[in-house]
Amino acid sequence: MKWTDTLDIAIELSEAHPAADPKTIRFTDLMEKVLALPGFDDDPKRCGERILEAIQQAWIDELD
């Protein structure tokens, strides 16, 4: 997975962290969780606030 695979990342995050609330997660914590996902293989330097916002929103949508 790459940073742009927001839906895939959101699905993986919801499965890996079922008790986490994506509405209250800090971006630093979100980035760490994404980097720790199995199958994630992208440069941390390519991540920015917009990408994290998109991942967060996709995760929220996934739970709804």
PyMOL Python script that loads the backbone (N, CA, C, O; Angstrom):
from pymol import cmd

cmd.read_pdbstr("""\
ATOM      1  N   MET A   1       0.836  -1.184   0.000  1.00  0.00           N
ATOM      2  CA  MET A   1       0.000   0.000   0.000  1.00  0.00           C
ATOM      3  C   MET A   1       0.875   1.239   0.000  1.00  0.00           C
ATOM      4  O   MET A   1       1.984   1.256   0.535  1.00  0.00           O
ATOM      5  N   LYS A   2       0.343   2.251  -0.607  1.00  0.00           N
ATOM      6  CA  LYS A   2       0.995   3.563  -0.647  1.00  0.00           C
ATOM      7  C   LYS A   2       0.099   4.572   0.056  1.00  0.00           C
ATOM      8  O   LYS A   2      -1.052   4.270   0.369  1.00  0.00           O
ATOM      9  N   TRP A   3       0.621   5.766   0.304  1.00  0.00           N
ATOM     10  CA  TRP A   3      -0.144   6.806   0.982  1.00  0.00           C
ATOM     11  C   TRP A   3      -1.452   7.128   0.267  1.00  0.00           C
ATOM     12  O   TRP A   3      -2.436   7.494   0.909  1.00  0.00           O
ATOM     13  N   THR A   4      -1.469   6.997  -1.027  1.00  0.00           N
ATOM     14  CA  THR A   4      -2.665   7.346  -1.792  1.00  0.00           C
ATOM     15  C   THR A   4      -3.751   6.272  -1.740  1.00  0.00           C
ATOM     16  O   THR A   4      -4.855   6.500  -2.233  1.00  0.00           O
ATOM     17  N   ASP A   5      -3.469   5.130  -1.166  1.00  0.00           N
ATOM     18  CA  ASP A   5      -4.444   4.047  -1.040  1.00  0.00           C
ATOM     19  C   ASP A   5      -5.291   4.254   0.224  1.00  0.00           C
ATOM     20  O   ASP A   5      -5.333   3.394   1.104  1.00  0.00           O
ATOM     21  N   THR A   6      -5.956   5.401   0.296  1.00  0.00           N
ATOM     22  CA  THR A   6      -6.631   5.796   1.530  1.00  0.00           C
ATOM     23  C   THR A   6      -7.705   4.808   1.973  1.00  0.00           C
ATOM     24  O   THR A   6      -7.812   4.518   3.164  1.00  0.00           O
ATOM     25  N   LEU A   7      -8.488   4.295   1.059  1.00  0.00           N
ATOM     26  CA  LEU A   7      -9.546   3.362   1.441  1.00  0.00           C
ATOM     27  C   LEU A   7      -8.963   2.056   1.966  1.00  0.00           C
ATOM     28  O   LEU A   7      -9.424   1.540   2.984  1.00  0.00           O
ATOM     29  N   ASP A   8      -7.965   1.522   1.291  1.00  0.00           N
ATOM     30  CA  ASP A   8      -7.317   0.289   1.757  1.00  0.00           C
ATOM     31  C   ASP A   8      -6.694   0.494   3.139  1.00  0.00           C
ATOM     32  O   ASP A   8      -6.791  -0.371   4.010  1.00  0.00           O
ATOM     33  N   ILE A   9      -6.064   1.633   3.324  1.00  0.00           N
ATOM     34  CA  ILE A   9      -5.449   1.940   4.620  1.00  0.00           C
ATOM     35  C   ILE A   9      -6.530   2.028   5.691  1.00  0.00           C
ATOM     36  O   ILE A   9      -6.363   1.492   6.787  1.00  0.00           O
ATOM     37  N   ALA A  10      -7.643   2.703   5.380  1.00  0.00           N
ATOM     38  CA  ALA A  10      -8.734   2.843   6.348  1.00  0.00           C
ATOM     39  C   ALA A  10      -9.293   1.492   6.754  1.00  0.00           C
ATOM     40  O   ALA A  10      -9.569   1.261   7.931  1.00  0.00           O
ATOM     41  N   ILE A  11      -9.460   0.609   5.800  1.00  0.00           N
ATOM     42  CA  ILE A  11      -9.969  -0.737   6.101  1.00  0.00           C
ATOM     43  C   ILE A  11      -8.997  -1.475   7.017  1.00  0.00           C
ATOM     44  O   ILE A  11      -9.404  -2.091   8.002  1.00  0.00           O
ATOM     45  N   GLU A  12      -7.717  -1.408   6.686  1.00  0.00           N
ATOM     46  CA  GLU A  12      -6.704  -2.072   7.514  1.00  0.00           C
ATOM     47  C   GLU A  12      -6.656  -1.482   8.923  1.00  0.00           C
ATOM     48  O   GLU A  12      -6.526  -2.217   9.901  1.00  0.00           O
ATOM     49  N   LEU A  13      -6.761  -0.158   9.025  1.00  0.00           N
ATOM     50  CA  LEU A  13      -6.736   0.486  10.335  1.00  0.00           C
ATOM     51  C   LEU A  13      -7.939   0.079  11.172  1.00  0.00           C
ATOM     52  O   LEU A  13      -7.803  -0.176  12.369  1.00  0.00           O
ATOM     53  N   SER A  14      -9.110   0.017  10.558  1.00  0.00           N
ATOM     54  CA  SER A  14     -10.306  -0.354  11.318  1.00  0.00           C
ATOM     55  C   SER A  14     -10.225  -1.789  11.818  1.00  0.00           C
ATOM     56  O   SER A  14     -10.742  -2.105  12.889  1.00  0.00           O
ATOM     57  N   GLU A  15      -9.579  -2.657  11.046  1.00  0.00           N
ATOM     58  CA  GLU A  15      -9.405  -4.049  11.480  1.00  0.00           C
ATOM     59  C   GLU A  15      -8.307  -4.187  12.536  1.00  0.00           C
ATOM     60  O   GLU A  15      -8.434  -4.973  13.475  1.00  0.00           O
ATOM     61  N   ALA A  16      -7.234  -3.419  12.374  1.00  0.00           N
ATOM     62  CA  ALA A  16      -6.098  -3.523  13.291  1.00  0.00           C
ATOM     63  C   ALA A  16      -6.343  -2.809  14.621  1.00  0.00           C
ATOM     64  O   ALA A  16      -5.771  -3.182  15.645  1.00  0.00           O
ATOM     65  N   HIS A  17      -7.194  -1.783  14.602  1.00  0.00           N
ATOM     66  CA  HIS A  17      -7.424  -0.969  15.803  1.00  0.00           C
ATOM     67  C   HIS A  17      -8.918  -0.743  16.009  1.00  0.00           C
ATOM     68  O   HIS A  17      -9.399   0.383  15.879  1.00  0.00           O
ATOM     69  N   PRO A  18      -9.660  -1.816  16.333  1.00  0.00           N
ATOM     70  CA  PRO A  18     -11.116  -1.689  16.440  1.00  0.00           C
ATOM     71  C   PRO A  18     -11.588  -0.763  17.566  1.00  0.00           C
ATOM     72  O   PRO A  18     -12.693  -0.224  17.501  1.00  0.00           O
ATOM     73  N   ALA A  19     -10.769  -0.579  18.580  1.00  0.00           N
ATOM     74  CA  ALA A  19     -11.169   0.273  19.703  1.00  0.00           C
ATOM     75  C   ALA A  19     -10.787   1.738  19.495  1.00  0.00           C
ATOM     76  O   ALA A  19     -11.211   2.600  20.265  1.00  0.00           O
ATOM     77  N   ALA A  20      -9.999   2.027  18.476  1.00  0.00           N
ATOM     78  CA  ALA A  20      -9.540   3.399  18.238  1.00  0.00           C
ATOM     79  C   ALA A  20     -10.668   4.246  17.660  1.00  0.00           C
ATOM     80  O   ALA A  20     -11.506   3.757  16.903  1.00  0.00           O
ATOM     81  N   ASP A  21     -10.675   5.510  18.027  1.00  0.00           N
ATOM     82  CA  ASP A  21     -11.655   6.458  17.498  1.00  0.00           C
ATOM     83  C   ASP A  21     -10.952   7.371  16.494  1.00  0.00           C
ATOM     84  O   ASP A  21     -10.183   8.245  16.895  1.00  0.00           O
ATOM     85  N   PRO A  22     -11.200   7.185  15.208  1.00  0.00           N
ATOM     86  CA  PRO A  22     -10.504   7.987  14.213  1.00  0.00           C
ATOM     87  C   PRO A  22     -10.863   9.469  14.269  1.00  0.00           C
ATOM     88  O   PRO A  22     -10.146  10.298  13.709  1.00  0.00           O
ATOM     89  N   LYS A  23     -11.959   9.810  14.935  1.00  0.00           N
ATOM     90  CA  LYS A  23     -12.355  11.221  15.038  1.00  0.00           C
ATOM     91  C   LYS A  23     -11.467  11.995  15.998  1.00  0.00           C
ATOM     92  O   LYS A  23     -11.368  13.219  15.903  1.00  0.00           O
ATOM     93  N   THR A  24     -10.820  11.292  16.924  1.00  0.00           N
ATOM     94  CA  THR A  24     -10.018  11.980  17.935  1.00  0.00           C
ATOM     95  C   THR A  24      -8.521  11.686  17.826  1.00  0.00           C
ATOM     96  O   THR A  24      -7.737  12.174  18.640  1.00  0.00           O
ATOM     97  N   ILE A  25      -8.128  10.911  16.850  1.00  0.00           N
ATOM     98  CA  ILE A  25      -6.713  10.523  16.741  1.00  0.00           C
ATOM     99  C   ILE A  25      -5.863  11.699  16.257  1.00  0.00           C
ATOM    100  O   ILE A  25      -6.267  12.452  15.371  1.00  0.00           O
ATOM    101  N   ARG A  26      -4.696  11.839  16.847  1.00  0.00           N
ATOM    102  CA  ARG A  26      -3.751  12.868  16.408  1.00  0.00           C
ATOM    103  C   ARG A  26      -3.054  12.375  15.147  1.00  0.00           C
ATOM    104  O   ARG A  26      -2.855  11.175  14.962  1.00  0.00           O
ATOM    105  N   PHE A  27      -2.690  13.307  14.291  1.00  0.00           N
ATOM    106  CA  PHE A  27      -2.053  12.930  13.027  1.00  0.00           C
ATOM    107  C   PHE A  27      -0.732  12.213  13.247  1.00  0.00           C
ATOM    108  O   PHE A  27      -0.375  11.337  12.460  1.00  0.00           O
ATOM    109  N   THR A  28      -0.003  12.559  14.287  1.00  0.00           N
ATOM    110  CA  THR A  28       1.262  11.854  14.549  1.00  0.00           C
ATOM    111  C   THR A  28       0.992  10.393  14.879  1.00  0.00           C
ATOM    112  O   THR A  28       1.724   9.507  14.437  1.00  0.00           O
ATOM    113  N   ASP A  29      -0.060  10.140  15.658  1.00  0.00           N
ATOM    114  CA  ASP A  29      -0.424   8.759  15.992  1.00  0.00           C
ATOM    115  C   ASP A  29      -0.957   8.022  14.771  1.00  0.00           C
ATOM    116  O   ASP A  29      -0.662   6.844  14.566  1.00  0.00           O
ATOM    117  N   LEU A  30      -1.743   8.725  13.964  1.00  0.00           N
ATOM    118  CA  LEU A  30      -2.285   8.120  12.751  1.00  0.00           C
ATOM    119  C   LEU A  30      -1.154   7.701  11.814  1.00  0.00           C
ATOM    120  O   LEU A  30      -1.173   6.606  11.253  1.00  0.00           O
ATOM    121  N   MET A  31      -0.187   8.570  11.655  1.00  0.00           N
ATOM    122  CA  MET A  31       0.947   8.258  10.780  1.00  0.00           C
ATOM    123  C   MET A  31       1.693   7.029  11.285  1.00  0.00           C
ATOM    124  O   MET A  31       2.064   6.162  10.493  1.00  0.00           O
ATOM    125  N   GLU A  32       1.917   6.945  12.590  1.00  0.00           N
ATOM    126  CA  GLU A  32       2.604   5.784  13.162  1.00  0.00           C
ATOM    127  C   GLU A  32       1.815   4.498  12.913  1.00  0.00           C
ATOM    128  O   GLU A  32       2.395   3.462  12.587  1.00  0.00           O
ATOM    129  N   LYS A  33       0.493   4.567  13.065  1.00  0.00           N
ATOM    130  CA  LYS A  33      -0.337   3.389  12.845  1.00  0.00           C
ATOM    131  C   LYS A  33      -0.301   2.940  11.391  1.00  0.00           C
ATOM    132  O   LYS A  33      -0.269   1.744  11.103  1.00  0.00           O
ATOM    133  N   VAL A  34      -0.306   3.902  10.482  1.00  0.00           N
ATOM    134  CA  VAL A  34      -0.240   3.565   9.055  1.00  0.00           C
ATOM    135  C   VAL A  34       1.104   2.930   8.729  1.00  0.00           C
ATOM    136  O   VAL A  34       1.159   1.908   8.044  1.00  0.00           O
ATOM    137  N   LEU A  35       2.173   3.520   9.208  1.00  0.00           N
ATOM    138  CA  LEU A  35       3.509   2.985   8.927  1.00  0.00           C
ATOM    139  C   LEU A  35       3.680   1.571   9.488  1.00  0.00           C
ATOM    140  O   LEU A  35       4.473   0.792   8.960  1.00  0.00           O
ATOM    141  N   ALA A  36       2.951   1.235  10.543  1.00  0.00           N
ATOM    142  CA  ALA A  36       3.067  -0.086  11.170  1.00  0.00           C
ATOM    143  C   ALA A  36       2.200  -1.142  10.489  1.00  0.00           C
ATOM    144  O   ALA A  36       2.315  -2.324  10.815  1.00  0.00           O
ATOM    145  N   LEU A  37       1.348  -0.754   9.566  1.00  0.00           N
ATOM    146  CA  LEU A  37       0.477  -1.725   8.911  1.00  0.00           C
ATOM    147  C   LEU A  37       1.284  -2.694   8.056  1.00  0.00           C
ATOM    148  O   LEU A  37       2.195  -2.281   7.339  1.00  0.00           O
ATOM    149  N   PRO A  38       0.948  -3.995   8.130  1.00  0.00           N
ATOM    150  CA  PRO A  38       1.613  -4.944   7.235  1.00  0.00           C
ATOM    151  C   PRO A  38       1.195  -4.650   5.798  1.00  0.00           C
ATOM    152  O   PRO A  38       0.019  -4.414   5.518  1.00  0.00           O
ATOM    153  N   GLY A  39       2.136  -4.665   4.924  1.00  0.00           N
ATOM    154  CA  GLY A  39       1.838  -4.392   3.521  1.00  0.00           C
ATOM    155  C   GLY A  39       1.961  -2.931   3.145  1.00  0.00           C
ATOM    156  O   GLY A  39       1.867  -2.588   1.966  1.00  0.00           O
ATOM    157  N   PHE A  40       2.172  -2.057   4.131  1.00  0.00           N
ATOM    158  CA  PHE A  40       2.369  -0.648   3.796  1.00  0.00           C
ATOM    159  C   PHE A  40       3.827  -0.442   3.435  1.00  0.00           C
ATOM    160  O   PHE A  40       4.723  -0.807   4.196  1.00  0.00           O
ATOM    161  N   ASP A  41       4.056   0.141   2.281  1.00  0.00           N
ATOM    162  CA  ASP A  41       5.422   0.301   1.790  1.00  0.00           C
ATOM    163  C   ASP A  41       5.544   1.606   1.019  1.00  0.00           C
ATOM    164  O   ASP A  41       5.519   1.622  -0.212  1.00  0.00           O
ATOM    165  N   ASP A  42       5.675   2.695   1.761  1.00  0.00           N
ATOM    166  CA  ASP A  42       5.853   3.996   1.121  1.00  0.00           C
ATOM    167  C   ASP A  42       6.759   4.842   2.002  1.00  0.00           C
ATOM    168  O   ASP A  42       6.953   4.551   3.183  1.00  0.00           O
ATOM    169  N   ASP A  43       7.295   5.870   1.419  1.00  0.00           N
ATOM    170  CA  ASP A  43       8.234   6.753   2.101  1.00  0.00           C
ATOM    171  C   ASP A  43       7.478   7.659   3.079  1.00  0.00           C
ATOM    172  O   ASP A  43       6.559   8.369   2.671  1.00  0.00           O
ATOM    173  N   PRO A  44       7.852   7.644   4.361  1.00  0.00           N
ATOM    174  CA  PRO A  44       7.185   8.521   5.325  1.00  0.00           C
ATOM    175  C   PRO A  44       7.274  10.002   4.950  1.00  0.00           C
ATOM    176  O   PRO A  44       6.409  10.793   5.324  1.00  0.00           O
ATOM    177  N   LYS A  45       8.300  10.365   4.226  1.00  0.00           N
ATOM    178  CA  LYS A  45       8.476  11.766   3.829  1.00  0.00           C
ATOM    179  C   LYS A  45       7.441  12.212   2.798  1.00  0.00           C
ATOM    180  O   LYS A  45       7.267  13.411   2.582  1.00  0.00           O
ATOM    181  N   ARG A  46       6.757  11.269   2.162  1.00  0.00           N
ATOM    182  CA  ARG A  46       5.748  11.604   1.158  1.00  0.00           C
ATOM    183  C   ARG A  46       4.390  11.888   1.787  1.00  0.00           C
ATOM    184  O   ARG A  46       3.435  12.233   1.092  1.00  0.00           O
ATOM    185  N   CYS A  47       4.313  11.741   3.095  1.00  0.00           N
ATOM    186  CA  CYS A  47       3.057  11.945   3.801  1.00  0.00           C
ATOM    187  C   CYS A  47       2.929  13.401   4.238  1.00  0.00           C
ATOM    188  O   CYS A  47       3.887  14.017   4.706  1.00  0.00           O
ATOM    189  N   GLY A  48       1.722  13.932   4.073  1.00  0.00           N
ATOM    190  CA  GLY A  48       1.448  15.288   4.517  1.00  0.00           C
ATOM    191  C   GLY A  48       0.094  15.365   5.193  1.00  0.00           C
ATOM    192  O   GLY A  48      -0.608  14.362   5.322  1.00  0.00           O
ATOM    193  N   GLU A  49      -0.261  16.551   5.618  1.00  0.00           N
ATOM    194  CA  GLU A  49      -1.515  16.747   6.337  1.00  0.00           C
ATOM    195  C   GLU A  49      -2.730  16.369   5.489  1.00  0.00           C
ATOM    196  O   GLU A  49      -3.683  15.779   5.997  1.00  0.00           O
ATOM    197  N   ARG A  50      -2.698  16.700   4.217  1.00  0.00           N
ATOM    198  CA  ARG A  50      -3.822  16.357   3.338  1.00  0.00           C
ATOM    199  C   ARG A  50      -4.036  14.853   3.239  1.00  0.00           C
ATOM    200  O   ARG A  50      -5.171  14.376   3.267  1.00  0.00           O
ATOM    201  N   ILE A  51      -2.953  14.121   3.125  1.00  0.00           N
ATOM    202  CA  ILE A  51      -3.055  12.664   3.029  1.00  0.00           C
ATOM    203  C   ILE A  51      -3.608  12.094   4.332  1.00  0.00           C
ATOM    204  O   ILE A  51      -4.470  11.216   4.312  1.00  0.00           O
ATOM    205  N   LEU A  52      -3.116  12.590   5.456  1.00  0.00           N
ATOM    206  CA  LEU A  52      -3.604  12.104   6.743  1.00  0.00           C
ATOM    207  C   LEU A  52      -5.076  12.448   6.940  1.00  0.00           C
ATOM    208  O   LEU A  52      -5.831  11.645   7.488  1.00  0.00           O
ATOM    209  N   GLU A  53      -5.488  13.626   6.500  1.00  0.00           N
ATOM    210  CA  GLU A  53      -6.904  13.997   6.579  1.00  0.00           C
ATOM    211  C   GLU A  53      -7.757  13.046   5.740  1.00  0.00           C
ATOM    212  O   GLU A  53      -8.833  12.631   6.171  1.00  0.00           O
ATOM    213  N   ALA A  54      -7.284  12.706   4.557  1.00  0.00           N
ATOM    214  CA  ALA A  54      -8.026  11.795   3.677  1.00  0.00           C
ATOM    215  C   ALA A  54      -8.126  10.402   4.301  1.00  0.00           C
ATOM    216  O   ALA A  54      -9.178   9.764   4.240  1.00  0.00           O
ATOM    217  N   ILE A  55      -7.036   9.935   4.897  1.00  0.00           N
ATOM    218  CA  ILE A  55      -7.048   8.629   5.555  1.00  0.00           C
ATOM    219  C   ILE A  55      -7.997   8.657   6.749  1.00  0.00           C
ATOM    220  O   ILE A  55      -8.785   7.731   6.943  1.00  0.00           O
ATOM    221  N   GLN A  56      -7.921   9.708   7.539  1.00  0.00           N
ATOM    222  CA  GLN A  56      -8.800   9.835   8.696  1.00  0.00           C
ATOM    223  C   GLN A  56     -10.267   9.831   8.271  1.00  0.00           C
ATOM    224  O   GLN A  56     -11.085   9.142   8.883  1.00  0.00           O
ATOM    225  N   GLN A  57     -10.605  10.583   7.242  1.00  0.00           N
ATOM    226  CA  GLN A  57     -11.992  10.641   6.782  1.00  0.00           C
ATOM    227  C   GLN A  57     -12.450   9.289   6.232  1.00  0.00           C
ATOM    228  O   GLN A  57     -13.585   8.874   6.468  1.00  0.00           O
ATOM    229  N   ALA A  58     -11.585   8.616   5.511  1.00  0.00           N
ATOM    230  CA  ALA A  58     -11.924   7.295   4.990  1.00  0.00           C
ATOM    231  C   ALA A  58     -12.140   6.299   6.131  1.00  0.00           C
ATOM    232  O   ALA A  58     -13.018   5.439   6.047  1.00  0.00           O
ATOM    233  N   TRP A  59     -11.352   6.411   7.181  1.00  0.00           N
ATOM    234  CA  TRP A  59     -11.505   5.547   8.333  1.00  0.00           C
ATOM    235  C   TRP A  59     -12.841   5.831   9.039  1.00  0.00           C
ATOM    236  O   TRP A  59     -13.551   4.903   9.426  1.00  0.00           O
ATOM    237  N   ILE A  60     -13.172   7.098   9.200  1.00  0.00           N
ATOM    238  CA  ILE A  60     -14.455   7.468   9.792  1.00  0.00           C
ATOM    239  C   ILE A  60     -15.596   6.917   8.949  1.00  0.00           C
ATOM    240  O   ILE A  60     -16.541   6.336   9.484  1.00  0.00           O
ATOM    241  N   ASP A  61     -15.514   7.095   7.637  1.00  0.00           N
ATOM    242  CA  ASP A  61     -16.541   6.590   6.738  1.00  0.00           C
ATOM    243  C   ASP A  61     -16.652   5.070   6.806  1.00  0.00           C
ATOM    244  O   ASP A  61     -17.748   4.518   6.715  1.00  0.00           O
ATOM    245  N   GLU A  62     -15.528   4.406   6.963  1.00  0.00           N
ATOM    246  CA  GLU A  62     -15.513   2.940   7.034  1.00  0.00           C
ATOM    247  C   GLU A  62     -16.270   2.447   8.258  1.00  0.00           C
ATOM    248  O   GLU A  62     -16.907   1.394   8.209  1.00  0.00           O
ATOM    249  N   LEU A  63     -16.209   3.180   9.331  1.00  0.00           N
ATOM    250  CA  LEU A  63     -16.880   2.766  10.564  1.00  0.00           C
ATOM    251  C   LEU A  63     -18.381   3.063  10.519  1.00  0.00           C
ATOM    252  O   LEU A  63     -19.158   2.439  11.243  1.00  0.00           O
ATOM    253  N   ASP A  64     -18.784   3.993   9.690  1.00  0.00           N
ATOM    254  CA  ASP A  64     -20.215   4.375   9.609  1.00  0.00           C
ATOM    255  C   ASP A  64     -21.041   3.416   8.809  1.00  0.00           C
ATOM    256  O   ASP A  64     -22.247   3.613   8.661  1.00  0.00           O
TER     257      ASP A  64
END
""", "prot")
cmd.dss("prot")
cmd.show_as("cartoon", "prot")
cmd.util.cbc("prot")
cmd.orient("prot")
